[in-house]
């Protein structure tokens, strides 16, 4: 959906009427009257604005001129061309010259400047402008005008955050406004803008029932005709998605969308959204003629980039469903490719944000790529056709924030060359609205499987999580997953694997030396480690499994790892048991000192000799320690992770580590921006709760959390969890992981060994224990030269031999006792 309607209560005429009358200014009055005349063209208004500006004598009259600037700027931005928006921005920034006092008009001018900056991709400038507009409004005299302007500013900021995919932040901002201002006291316009924005956020979060509540009959009755049409379109989109996901009736969605289009006041962007949704709905209902009628609305028009991609994808889907001639499919394939190229070009023109911009968060952005794959494979199902199908998807991934920071680009041939060595394979999941595409790539070639759509995959993932939680509550451990035939958890995990992968893909994965997975985060964080394959074992216990933010990033990290020179004696740096500042204690009551025991310290250092390990503990476990650990091959952080949605560090990334205070960090809270300024070792292990958790925004290559920050700082591979991990589990995991890492050399193989060790222990084998911690990035690099187990492992072997000998002796004694027993009874 588009942005909410612009502030309507501050037109030039109203601004003029609100000014107290002083000495008349005939020249200004005449220029203003002619400017506001309905028949005056935009070209004439440009000249009249300069006349009025020259005639203005004092601050009051300059504010009157600001009203004229607002009107002209809105007229220009309505044209929606880059040239018109550039002129509008130049006008308002000229009016915002320093030294002027704050006013209602200056608040609106700054909001217009923000909208123009956003349109040209200058997202940082737009956010700064909105913040300035908000501060100007806050400084105004208390009253209805101030509250209305604050509502407009908050809605504009939240709408931009929705478009960036920062859904949680948008909700928090809008809810905070409701707590601070009684919206029922405001005029209809600002109330409507707030409702439209929060409904957009609910749509982006797929909270369709909430959308229906927000667009109730009562809400529609309270809105202006333009906003009523916008709310109807939002309601129609929600009903369409509910029809897609839940298989309900299509009539309610169609009726609502038709009612929106019947409004004479509907905005053009909302009308386009309605027609596109009706075409989508018609395709779901297999009403081909109706779909064609709706798509005819877009023929011959110059469309915004994303709308062009969506409508071309809908036309392609219609052609595929109706078995159109090959020539038509080829023409649509080329048209769709041009639309996807324009997509990527626009995404790359956007300013890179610290927390990403959520390029693939929305199903409407992924759907054109899904149809591209379909049409490519219908026209050519060979390996060449598969490679052709992958190229636009790889280009889209290269437009992600982290990929751009790493200058990561790759084509299909490079993916196979760099990532499919030594028996390794790639599993790439591309979820979309109606269907998902799953690719496996290895040295033998590329294989494709069409899997259920995004929401079906989310339901499968949710079923596994619910079964795991229920099993844990009943005391059933995850060894049931591999051994008990009628386990609900096992069935749910097998259903996921069967839906996600074809039989040949499942067999292929079982033969890989390592599986590099991409795209699980786009479908509700699919628990790939728990998916039960055809041999009856979970994937995470069968094959080394590493998740990469994207394939271009994985290629970049693989290349970086191969060119890295590993020197120096320091192998392991451990930052653990920090001493929290008073500020951190107050903000995060659950965070506390760990007081590591000797046994826990031994677990963390397992496999590494004292002379090759450096500890940073207690008051030394700080941001400065992270900086000093760059010379190690692996960095381990055992501390509390927090998800601070109120402070958010740089405003977009709420994940942080709570360490000891130091000169570089007075409160000890280490944010993603702090991490990015470090030099990280090749392997980073974050034994902290939720280190891989980011905002409710997916589809932008891990930019929103600590994993992406450490990758940007130089790490090739990061061990982290998206969920809370118990301290005992974390240290026991570390013991198995480090022992295997020192013996086998590769993080991916160490992960498999650690998961197997935890799954085999009755007290440690619940799924959240061994599957909760995962590797992100590229884990196939050899950090240590593999060697035989050290003395501790040899001692364990001796113990096993001794136990075997003891069991043999016990069996012999038992046998002798049985032989003697009959003799004893006879005597």
C-alpha positions in Angstrom: 0.0 0.0 0.0 1.1 3.6 -0.5 1.7 6.3 2.0 -1.1 7.8 3.9 -2.7 11.0 2.7 -0.7 14.2 3.2 -1.7 16.8 5.9 -4.8 18.6 4.6 -5.3 21.2 7.3 -2.5 23.5 6.3 -3.2 24.8 2.9 -2.0 28.2 1.9 -5.5 29.7 2.2 -5.9 28.3 5.7 -2.4 29.5 6.7 -3.3 33.0 5.5 -6.6 33.0 7.4 -4.9 31.9 10.6 -2.5 34.9 10.6 -3.5 38.0 12.7 -4.2 41.0 10.5 -1.6 43.8 10.7 -0.7 46.5 8.3 -2.0 45.3 4.9 0.5 44.3 2.2 -1.3 44.9 -1.1 1.5 43.3 -3.2 1.5 40.1 -1.1 -2.3 40.0 -1.0 -2.6 40.3 -4.7 0.1 37.7 -5.4 -1.5 35.3 -2.9 -5.0 35.7 -4.4 -3.9 35.1 -7.9 -1.8 32.1 -6.7 -4.8 30.5 -5.1 -7.1 31.0 -8.0 -8.2 27.6 -9.3 -7.4 28.5 -12.9 -3.8 29.5 -12.2 -1.3 27.0 -13.8 1.8 25.6 -12.0 4.0 27.7 -14.3 2.2 30.9 -13.3 2.4 29.9 -9.6 6.1 29.7 -9.8 6.3 33.4 -10.9 3.7 34.5 -8.3 5.6 32.7 -5.5 8.7 34.7 -6.3 6.6 37.9 -6.3 5.1 37.0 -2.9 8.5 36.1 -1.5 9.9 39.5 -2.6 6.9 41.3 -1.1 7.1 39.7 2.3 8.3 42.1 5.0 8.3 40.2 8.3 8.2 36.8 9.9 4.4 36.7 9.8 4.3 37.4 6.1 7.1 34.9 5.4 5.0 32.3 7.1 2.2 33.2 4.7 4.6 32.7 1.8 5.5 29.3 3.4 1.9 28.3 2.9 2.2 29.1 -0.9 5.3 26.9 -1.0 3.4 24.1 0.6 0.7 24.3 -2.0 3.1 24.4 -4.9 5.2 21.6 -3.6 2.2 19.4 -3.2 1.1 20.1 -6.7 4.5 19.2 -8.0 4.8 16.0 -6.0 1.4 14.9 -7.2 3.0 14.6 -10.7 5.2 11.8 -9.3 8.1 12.5 -11.7 11.7 12.8 -10.6 12.0 16.3 -12.1 8.8 17.5 -10.3 9.9 16.1 -7.0 13.4 17.6 -7.4 11.8 21.0 -8.0 9.5 20.6 -5.0 12.5 19.6 -2.8 14.4 22.6 -3.9 11.5 24.9 -3.1 10.9 23.6 0.4 14.6 23.5 1.3 15.0 27.1 0.2 12.1 28.0 2.5 13.8 26.1 5.3 16.8 28.3 5.4 18.4 28.6 8.9 17.4 31.4 11.2 13.7 31.1 10.8 11.5 30.4 13.9 9.7 27.1 14.2 6.1 27.1 13.0 3.3 24.8 11.8 4.1 25.6 8.2 7.8 24.8 8.7 6.8 21.5 10.2 4.9 20.6 7.0 7.7 21.9 4.8 10.2 19.7 6.5 7.8 16.7 6.0 7.6 17.4 2.3 11.4 17.6 2.1 11.6 14.2 3.8 9.1 12.7 1.3 11.2 14.0 -1.6 14.4 12.7 -0.1 12.9 9.3 0.3 11.7 9.3 -3.3 15.3 9.8 -4.5 16.6 7.0 -2.2 18.3 9.3 0.3 16.8 7.4 3.3 19.1 8.9 5.9 18.2 12.4 4.8 14.6 11.5 4.9 14.8 10.2 8.5 16.7 13.3 9.6 14.1 15.5 8.0 11.3 13.7 9.8 13.1 13.9 13.1 13.5 17.7 12.6 9.8 18.1 11.7 8.9 16.2 14.8 11.1 18.4 17.0 9.7 21.6 15.5 6.1 20.3 16.1 7.0 19.4 19.7 8.2 23.0 20.4 4.9 24.5 19.3 2.3 25.7 21.8 0.2 22.9 23.3 -3.1 22.3 21.6 -4.9 20.6 18.8 -2.7 21.9 16.0 0.5 20.7 17.7 -1.0 17.3 18.4 -2.2 17.0 14.8 1.3 17.8 13.4 2.9 15.3 15.8 0.4 12.7 14.5 1.4 13.5 10.9 5.1 13.3 11.7 4.8 10.1 13.6 2.8 8.5 10.8 5.2 9.6 8.2 8.2 8.1 10.1 6.3 4.9 10.8 5.2 4.6 7.2 8.8 4.9 6.1 9.8 2.2 8.6 7.0 -0.1 7.2 8.4 0.4 3.7 11.9 -0.5 5.1 10.4 -3.6 6.7 11.0 -2.3 10.3 7.6 -3.4 11.3 8.1 -3.7 15.1 9.6 -0.3 15.3 6.6 1.2 13.3 4.2 -0.4 15.7 6.1 0.8 18.8 6.1 4.4 17.4 2.4 4.4 16.6 1.4 2.9 19.9 3.6 5.4 21.8 1.7 8.2 20.0 -1.6 6.7 21.1 -0.4 6.7 24.7 0.8 10.3 24.5 -2.2 11.9 22.6 -5.9 11.3 22.8 -6.5 10.8 19.1 -10.3 11.2 19.6 -9.7 14.9 20.2 -8.1 15.4 16.8 -9.7 16.3 13.5 -10.7 13.5 11.1 -7.6 14.0 8.8 -4.8 13.2 11.3 -6.9 10.4 12.9 -7.3 8.8 9.5 -3.7 9.1 8.6 -2.7 7.4 11.8 -5.3 4.6 11.1 -4.0 4.1 7.5 -0.4 3.8 8.7 -1.1 1.3 11.5 -3.2 -0.7 9.0 -0.3 -0.7 6.6 2.0 -2.0 9.3 -0.5 -4.8 10.1 -0.7 -5.7 6.4 3.1 -5.9 6.2 3.2 -8.1 9.3 0.5 -10.4 7.8 -1.8 -9.6 10.7 -4.9 -9.9 8.5 -7.5 -10.2 11.3 -6.1 -7.0 12.8 -6.5 -5.3 9.4 -10.1 -6.2 9.4 -10.6 -4.8 12.9 -8.8 -1.5 11.9 -11.0 -1.1 8.8 -14.3 -1.8 10.5 -17.6 -0.1 9.4 -17.1 2.3 12.3 -13.6 3.3 11.1 -14.9 3.7 7.5 -17.8 5.9 8.6 -15.3 8.2 10.5 -13.0 8.7 7.5 -13.0 11.1 4.6 -14.0 9.7 1.2 -10.4 9.5 0.0 -9.2 7.7 3.2 -12.3 5.5 3.2 -11.3 4.3 -0.2 -7.8 3.6 1.0 -9.0 1.7 4.0 -11.3 -0.4 1.8 -8.3 -1.3 -0.4 -6.4 -2.4 2.6 -9.3 -4.5 3.8 -9.6 -6.0 0.3 -5.9 -6.9 0.3 -6.2 -8.6 3.7 -9.3 -10.6 2.6 -7.4 -11.7 -0.5 -4.5 -12.9 1.5 -6.8 -14.7 3.9 -8.4 -16.4 0.8 -5.0 -17.5 -0.3 -3.8 -18.8 3.1 -7.0 -20.2 4.5 -9.0 -21.2 1.4 -12.0 -19.1 2.3 -14.5 -17.4 0.0 -13.3 -14.8 -2.6 -16.6 -12.8 -2.7 -15.9 -10.6 0.4 -12.5 -9.5 -1.0 -13.9 -8.7 -4.4 -16.9 -6.8 -3.0 -14.7 -4.6 -0.9 -12.2 -3.9 -3.7 -15.1 -3.0 -6.1 -16.5 -0.7 -3.4 -13.2 1.1 -3.2 -13.0 1.5 -7.0 -16.5 2.9 -7.0 -15.4 5.9 -4.9 -14.9 9.0 -7.0 -12.2 10.2 -4.5 -10.0 7.2 -4.6 -6.3 8.0 -5.2 -4.6 6.7 -8.3 -2.1 4.6 -6.3 -5.0 3.0 -4.3 -6.9 2.3 -7.5 -3.8 0.5 -9.0 -3.5 -1.6 -5.8 -7.1 -2.5 -6.0 -6.9 -3.6 -9.7 -3.7 -5.6 -9.0 -5.4 -7.3 -6.1 -8.5 -8.1 -8.1 -6.3 -9.7 -10.8 -4.5 -11.7 -8.2 -7.8 -12.8 -6.7 -9.1 -13.8 -10.1 -6.1 -16.0 -10.7 -6.6 -17.7 -7.4 -10.2 -18.4 -8.5 -9.1 -19.5 -12.0 -11.3 -16.8 -13.6 -9.0 -16.0 -16.5 -11.1 -13.5 -18.3 -11.6 -11.4 -15.2 -7.9 -11.5 -14.5 -7.3 -10.2 -18.1 -9.8 -7.4 -17.6 -8.1 -6.2 -14.5 -4.7 -6.3 -16.0 -5.9 -4.3 -19.0 -6.2 -1.4 -16.6 -2.3 -1.2 -16.7 -1.8 -1.5 -20.4 0.0 1.4 -22.1 0.8 3.2 -18.9 4.1 4.2 -17.3 4.1 2.4 -14.0 6.3 2.7 -10.9 9.0 0.1 -10.9 7.6 -2.3 -8.3 4.0 -2.1 -9.7 5.4 -2.8 -13.2 7.2 -5.9 -11.9 4.0 -7.1 -10.1 1.6 -6.6 -13.0 4.0 -8.2 -15.4 4.3 -11.2 -13.1 0.5 -11.4 -12.9 0.3 -11.3 -16.7 3.0 -14.1 -16.9 1.0 -16.2 -14.4 -2.1 -15.8 -16.4 -0.3 -16.9 -19.6 1.2 -19.9 -17.8 -2.2 -21.0 -16.4 -3.9 -20.7 -19.7 -1.2 -22.5 -21.7 -0.4 -19.5 -23.9 1.7 -20.0 -27.0 5.4 -20.2 -26.7 5.9 -16.9 -28.5 3.8 -15.1 -25.9 5.6 -16.7 -23.0 9.0 -15.8 -24.5 7.8 -12.2 -24.9 6.5 -12.1 -21.3 9.8 -13.6 -20.1 11.8 -10.8 -21.7 9.3 -8.1 -20.4 9.5 -9.6 -16.9 13.3 -9.7 -17.0 13.4 -6.0 -17.9 11.0 -5.3 -15.0 13.3 -7.3 -12.6 16.4 -5.4 -13.8 14.6 -2.1 -13.1 13.7 -3.5 -9.7 17.3 -4.2 -8.8 18.5 -0.9 -10.2 16.0 1.0 -8.0 17.0 -1.1 -4.9 20.6 -0.4 -5.5 19.9 3.4 -5.8 18.5 3.4 -2.3 20.8 4.5 0.4 22.1 1.5 2.4 20.7 1.5 6.0 22.5 0.1 9.0 19.6 -2.4 9.7 18.9 -3.1 6.0 15.9 -2.2 3.9 14.0 -5.5 3.9 14.0 -5.9 0.1 12.3 -9.3 0.1 10.2 -8.9 3.2 7.0 -8.5 1.2 5.4 -11.3 -0.8 4.5 -8.8 -3.5 8.2 -8.2 -4.0 9.1 -12.0 -4.2 6.2 -13.0 -6.4 7.7 -11.6 -9.7 10.8 -13.7 -9.1 8.6 -16.7 -8.5 6.9 -16.2 -11.8 10.2 -15.6 -13.5 11.4 -19.1 -12.4 8.2 -20.7 -13.6 8.3 -19.2 -17.1 12.0 -19.9 -17.5 11.6 -23.6 -16.6 8.5 -24.0 -18.8 10.4 -22.7 -21.7 13.7 -24.5 -20.9 14.0 -27.1 -18.2 17.6 -27.9 -19.0 20.6 -27.0 -16.8 21.0 -23.9 -19.0 17.4 -23.0 -18.3 17.9 -23.5 -14.6 21.0 -21.3 -14.6 19.1 -18.6 -16.4 16.2 -18.8 -13.9 18.7 -18.2 -11.0 20.4 -15.1 -12.3 17.8 -12.4 -11.5 17.4 -14.0 -8.0 21.1 -13.7 -7.4 21.1 -10.1 -8.6 18.3 -9.3 -6.2 20.3 -10.8 -3.3 23.3 -8.8 -4.3 21.2 -5.6 -3.7 20.9 -6.4 0.0 22.5 -4.1 2.5 25.2 -6.5 3.8 25.9 -7.7 0.3 26.5 -4.2 -0.9 28.7 -3.4 2.0 30.8 -6.5 1.2 30.6 -5.8 -2.6 29.2 -9.3 -3.0 28.0 -10.4 -6.4 27.8 -13.9 -7.9 26.3 -15.8 -10.8 25.1 -19.4 -10.8 28.4 -20.7 -12.2 30.4 -18.9 -9.5 28.1 -20.2 -6.8 28.8 -23.8 -7.9 32.5 -23.2 -8.4 33.1 -21.5 -5.0 30.6 -23.2 -2.8 30.2 -26.8 -4.2 33.8 -27.9 -3.6 34.9 -31.0 -1.6 31.5 -32.6 -1.8 29.6 -29.6 -0.4 26.1 -28.7 -1.7 23.8 -25.7 -1.6 20.2 -25.7 -0.6 18.4 -22.5 -1.7 14.8 -21.8 -0.6 12.8 -19.0 -2.3 9.4 -18.7 -0.6 6.6 -16.8 -2.4 2.9 -16.3 -2.0 1.4 -19.1 -4.1 4.4 -21.5 -4.3 8.0 -21.7 -3.2 11.0 -22.7 -5.3 13.7 -24.9 -3.8 17.0 -25.4 -5.6 19.9 -27.8 -4.8 23.2 -27.1 -6.4 26.3 -29.3 -6.4 29.0 -30.5 -8.8 26.4 -32.7 -10.5 24.2 -29.8 -11.4 21.1 -27.9 -10.3 17.8 -29.5 -9.3 14.5 -27.7 -8.8 11.5 -28.5 -6.7 8.2 -26.5 -6.4 7.3 -26.5 -2.8 4.2 -25.1 -1.0 3.8 -21.3 -0.6 5.3 -19.1 2.1 2.4 -19.4 4.5 2.2 -23.2 4.2 5.9 -23.4 5.1 5.4 -21.1 8.0 2.7 -23.4 9.3 5.0 -26.4 9.0 7.7 -24.6 10.9 5.2 -23.6 13.6 4.0 -27.2 14.0 7.5 -28.3 14.7 8.1 -25.6 17.3 4.8 -26.4 19.0 5.6 -30.2 19.1 9.1 -29.5 20.4 7.7 -27.3 23.2 5.1 -29.8 24.1 7.6 -32.7 24.1 9.9 -30.6 26.3 7.1 -29.9 28.8 6.3 -33.7 29.0 10.0 -34.5 29.5 10.3 -36.2 26.1 13.8 -35.5 24.7 14.9 -35.2 21.1 16.3 -38.7 21.0 12.6 -39.5 20.5 12.9 -37.7 17.2 15.3 -40.3 15.9 14.0 -43.4 17.7 10.2 -43.3 18.4 8.1 -44.0 15.4 4.9 -42.4 16.5 6.4 -39.2 17.9 4.3 -36.1 16.8 7.6 -34.1 16.6 9.1 -36.7 14.3 6.0 -36.6 12.0 5.9 -32.8 11.9 9.7 -32.8 11.0 9.2 -35.4 8.3 6.3 -33.5 6.8 8.5 -30.4 6.5 11.2 -32.4 4.7 8.7 -34.0 2.4 7.1 -30.7 1.5 10.3 -28.8 1.1 12.4 -31.2 -0.9 11.8 -33.7 -3.6 12.9 -37.4 -3.0 15.9 -37.0 -5.2 16.9 -33.8 -3.4 16.6 -35.5 -0.1 18.8 -38.3 -1.3 21.3 -35.9 -2.7 21.6 -33.9 0.5 22.4 -37.1 2.5 25.4 -37.6 0.2 26.9 -34.1 0.7 29.8 -33.5 3.0 28.2 -30.3 4.1 25.0 -28.4 3.4 25.0 -24.6 2.9 21.4 -23.4 3.3 20.0 -20.0 2.2 16.4 -18.7 2.6 15.1 -20.4 5.7 14.7 -17.1 7.4 12.2 -16.0 4.7 9.6 -18.6 5.8 9.3 -18.2 9.5 12.8 -19.4 10.3 12.4 -22.9 9.0 14.0 -25.3 11.5 16.1 -27.1 8.9 18.2 -28.8 11.5 15.1 -30.7 12.7 13.8 -31.7 9.3 13.7 -35.6 9.2 15.2 -37.0 5.9 14.6 -40.4 4.4 17.2 -42.1 6.5 15.1 -41.3 9.6 17.6 -38.8 11.1 17.2 -35.1 11.5 19.2 -33.1 8.9 21.1 -31.3 11.7 22.4 -34.6 13.1 23.1 -36.1 9.6 25.0 -33.5 7.6 27.1 -30.4 8.7 24.6 -27.6 8.2 25.5 -23.9 7.8 23.0 -21.1 7.0 24.2 -18.2 4.9 22.5 -14.7 4.7 22.6 -15.0 0.9 24.5 -16.8 -1.9 26.5 -13.7 -3.0 27.6 -13.2 0.6 28.5 -16.9 1.0 30.6 -16.7 -2.2 32.3 -13.5 -0.8 33.0 -15.2 2.5 34.3 -18.4 0.9 36.8 -16.3 -1.1 37.8 -14.3 1.9 38.4 -17.3 4.0 40.6 -18.9 1.3 42.8 -15.8 1.0 43.1 -15.3 4.7 46.5 -15.9 6.3 46.2 -17.6 9.7 49.3 -16.7 11.7 50.2 -16.2 15.3 50.1 -18.4 18.4 46.7 -17.2 19.7 44.0 -19.7 18.8 41.1 -18.9 21.1 40.0 -15.7 22.8 37.3 -15.9 25.4 35.3 -12.9 26.6 33.2 -14.1 29.5 31.5 -13.3 32.8 31.4 -9.5 32.5 30.8 -7.2 35.4 27.7 -5.1 34.6 27.4 -1.4 35.1 24.7 0.0 37.3 23.0 1.5 34.3 22.9 -1.9 32.5 21.6 -3.6 35.7 18.8 -1.1 35.9 17.8 -1.4 32.2 18.2 -5.2 32.0 17.1 -6.8 35.3 17.5 -10.3 33.9 21.1 -9.7 33.1 23.5 -10.6 35.9 27.1 -11.8 36.6 27.6 -15.4 35.6 30.2 -16.4 38.1 31.8 -19.1 36.0 32.8 -22.3 37.8 36.0 -24.1 37.1 34.0 -26.8 35.3 32.4 -24.2 33.0 35.7 -22.6 32.2 37.1 -26.1 31.3 34.2 -26.7 29.0 34.7 -23.4 27.2 38.5 -24.1 26.7 38.1 -27.8 25.8 40.6 -29.0 23.2 42.8 -25.9 23.4 46.0 -25.7 25.4 46.5 -22.8 28.0 49.4 -21.2 26.0 47.2 -20.7 23.0 44.2 -19.3 24.8 43.6 -15.8 26.2 40.8 -15.1 28.7 39.1 -11.7 29.1 37.0 -12.1 32.3 35.0 -10.0 34.7 36.0 -6.3 34.4 38.2 -7.1 31.4 35.2 -8.7 29.4 34.4 -5.5 27.6 34.2 -3.9 24.1 38.0 -3.2 24.4 38.5 -7.0 24.8 36.6 -7.6 21.6 38.9 -5.2 19.9 42.0 -7.0 21.4 40.8 -10.5 20.3 41.2 -9.9 16.5 44.5 -11.8 16.4 42.8 -15.1 17.5 41.4 -17.6 15.1 38.2 -17.9 17.1 36.4 -15.5 19.5 34.0 -16.8 22.1 31.6 -14.4 23.9 29.7 -15.8 26.9 27.5 -13.0 28.1 23.9 -11.8 28.1 22.3 -10.8 24.8 19.5 -8.3 24.9 16.8 -7.2 22.4 16.3 -3.6 23.4 13.5 -2.3 21.2 13.3 1.0 23.1 16.9 2.2 22.7 17.9 0.3 19.6 21.5 1.5 19.5 21.6 3.2 16.0 17.8 3.4 15.9 17.3 0.3 13.7 19.1 -2.6 15.3 17.9 -3.6 18.8 20.3 -6.6 19.4 23.2 -5.9 21.8 25.7 -7.6 24.1 25.9 -6.6 27.8 29.6 -6.5 28.7 31.7 -4.7 31.3 32.0 -1.0 31.0 35.2 0.5 29.5 36.5 3.7 28.1 34.9 2.9 24.7 31.6 1.9 26.2 30.7 3.5 29.5 27.6 1.4 30.2 29.1 -1.8 28.7 26.2 -2.2 26.2 27.7 -3.2 22.8 25.5 -2.5 19.8 25.8 -3.6 16.3 27.4 -0.3 15.2 30.1 -0.8 17.9 30.8 -4.3 16.5 31.1 -3.1 12.9 34.1 -0.9 13.9 36.1 -3.9 15.1 38.4 -6.4 13.4 36.8 -9.7 14.0 38.5 -13.2 13.9 37.5 -15.7 11.2 35.1 -17.5 13.7 33.0 -15.8 16.3 30.9 -17.7 18.8 28.1 -15.7 20.4 27.0 -17.8 23.4 24.4 -15.2 24.2 20.6 -15.2 24.0 19.1 -14.1 20.8 22.3 -12.9 19.1 20.9 -13.8 15.7 17.6 -12.2 16.4 16.7 -9.1 14.5 13.7 -6.8 14.0 10.5 -8.2 12.5 12.0 -7.6 9.1 13.4 -10.4 6.9 14.8 -10.5 3.4 17.8 -8.3 3.9 20.8 -10.6 4.4 21.3 -10.5 8.2 21.9 -6.8 8.3 19.6 -6.3 11.3 21.5 -8.2 14.0 24.8 -9.1 15.6 25.6 -11.8 13.1 25.7 -9.3 10.2 27.7 -6.9 12.3 30.4 -9.4 13.0 30.5 -10.6 9.3 30.9 -6.9 8.3 33.7 -6.7 10.9 35.6 -9.6 9.3 34.2 -12.8 10.6 33.6 -15.6 8.0 31.4 -17.6 10.2 29.3 -16.8 13.3 27.9 -19.3 15.8 24.7 -17.7 17.3 21.1 -18.4 18.3 17.8 -16.7 17.4 16.3 -17.9 20.7 17.3 -17.9 24.4 19.9 -20.5 25.2 20.4 -21.8 28.7 23.8 -21.2 30.1 24.5 -24.9 31.0 23.5 -25.9 27.5 25.7 -23.2 26.0 28.8 -24.3 27.9 28.2 -28.1 27.2 27.7 -27.3 23.5 31.0 -25.3 23.6 32.9 -28.2 25.1 31.8 -30.6 22.3 32.2 -27.9 19.6 35.7 -26.8 20.6 37.0 -30.4 21.1 35.8 -31.2 17.6 37.0 -27.9 16.1 40.5 -28.4 17.4 40.6 -32.0 16.1 38.8 -31.6 12.7 39.6 -27.9 11.9 36.4 -26.9 10.2 33.5 -25.1 12.1 30.8 -26.9 10.1 32.1 -30.3 11.1 32.5 -29.2 14.7 28.9 -28.1 14.7 27.7 -31.5 13.6 29.8 -33.2 16.3 28.5 -30.8 19.0 24.9 -31.4 17.9 25.4 -35.2 18.0 27.0 -35.0 21.4 24.1 -33.1 22.9 21.5 -35.2 21.2 23.0 -38.4 22.5 23.0 -37.2 26.1 19.6 -37.9 27.8 19.8 -34.7 29.9 20.8 -32.4 27.1 19.0 -33.7 24.0 15.9 -31.6 23.6 15.7 -30.0 20.2 16.1 -26.5 21.4 19.4 -27.5 23.0 21.2 -29.0 20.0 19.4 -27.2 17.2 19.1 -23.7 18.8 22.7 -22.7 18.1 23.6 -22.6 14.5 26.4 -21.4 12.2 25.8 -18.4 9.9 28.1 -17.5 7.0 30.6 -19.8 5.5 31.7 -22.6 7.8 33.8 -24.8 5.5 37.2 -23.1 5.9 39.9 -25.0 7.7 40.9 -22.9 10.8 43.1 -25.5 12.4 45.1 -28.4 11.0 43.2 -31.6 11.7 45.0 -34.0 14.1 44.3 -37.0 16.2 42.5 -36.6 19.6 44.7 -35.3 22.4 45.4 -37.0 25.7 42.0 -36.3 27.0 40.5 -38.2 24.1 43.0 -41.0 24.4 42.1 -41.3 28.0 38.5 -41.6 27.1 39.4 -44.4 24.7 41.3 -46.2 27.5 38.2 -45.9 29.6 36.1 -47.3 26.9 38.5 -50.3 26.6 38.5 -50.8 30.3 34.7 -50.7 30.4 34.6 -53.3 27.6 37.1 -55.5 29.5 35.1 -55.1 32.6 31.9 -56.1 30.8 33.6 -59.2 29.4 34.8 -60.2 32.9 31.3 -59.7 34.2 29.8 -61.8 31.5 32.3 -64.6 32.2 31.6 -64.5 35.9 27.9 -64.7 35.2 28.4 -67.7 32.9 30.5 -69.5 35.5 27.9 -68.8 38.1 25.2 -70.4 35.9 27.3 -73.5 35.3 27.9 -74.0 39.0 24.3 -73.4 40.1 23.0 -76.8 39.0 25.8 -78.6 40.8 25.2 -76.6 44.0 21.5 -77.6 43.8 22.3 -81.3 43.3 24.5 -81.3 46.3 
